[in-house]
Amino acid sequence: MEVVRVIGLRTLRAVAMTAATLGGLSGALAGLLTEQGRRARVAIGVLEHLWPAPDGVYLDDGGDPVRLVVLGDSMAVGLGVTHPSQMPGVLLAQALAEEAGRPVRLSTFAVSGSTTRDLVPQVDAALRVAPQVAVIIIGANDVTSRMGTAASARLLAEQVGRLRAAGCGVVVGTCPDLGTVRPIPQPLRMVGHRYSLRLAAAQTAAVRRAGGVPVSLGNLLAPEFMARHVDMFSSDRFHPSAAGYEAAAGLLLAPLCQVAGLWAGWNAPAEPIRSAAALALRPSRVPAWLQKRHA
């Protein structure tokens, strides 16, 4: 539990330092942002549940499974859920297996606290299992560690390119909007918001150039996270809750089916998905958790 709290403290401290060192801010404003970071660190709670990734074969019928790998940071891991079945990798593995009509083998290489630099060993490990499809969620720690957006996007493109060269379809959930984290007060929260969106835009262009499919988690999820912050955030008020991860998985599922070769010609939506029908899912195959979200 203490590890999770330390990650949150370091994150907020770095956001404050980023704001204070960029743009030639005055000493008074820099001091304000630093103090706001301190107050936000106090407001963030401690997670009660820390689960190992439940890797394995989903909907196993003895057939050859689709090999799915999940890479990235704590959001890719699913930190904040109250049961392993709520992790985004599990939700996606089950839904992909239902849509494909064959089993899916889930392998999780994501590590909480990772930046895009940390994708290199994750991709190294993932390539050893010969993945067919990959989901990457990364970016929040790049913002808080003050990594430049150009460098971050370039590193991401390199790792997406490595997976694509190995014949793996890649879906990338770009940087979430740190402006939705309410324990971070204004104007510090606005700083996080602007840098999150700037990085997400750079990631989107880089992923497309590398042959992957980007999904703008920040743009698409922020309105719901802001409107339903009590439901969408976990007990630490920093990581998503089970409902938050369901929302993210709902956005990632359709492009994941696309790169797996199941939905030829499907294009990622520019607006938030409001119904299961908008995903063009066959009614018989809509996962139970997605039916619940859009009932």
Secondary structure, 3 states (H helix, E strand, C coil): CHHHHHHHHHHHHHHHHHHHHCCCCCHHHHHHHHHHHHHHHHHCCCCCCCCCCCCEEECCCCCCCEEEEEEECHHHHCCCCCCHHHCHHHHHHHHHHHHHCCCEEEEECCCCCCCHHHHHHHHHHHHCCCCCEEEEECCHHHHHCCCCHHHHHHHHHHHHHHHHHCCCEEEEECCCCHHHCCCCCCCHHHHHHHHHHHHHHHHHHHHHHCCCEEECHHHHHHHHHHHCHHHHECCCCCCECHHHHHHHHHHHHHHHHHHCCCCCCCCCCCCCCCCHHHHCCCHHHCCHHHHHHCC
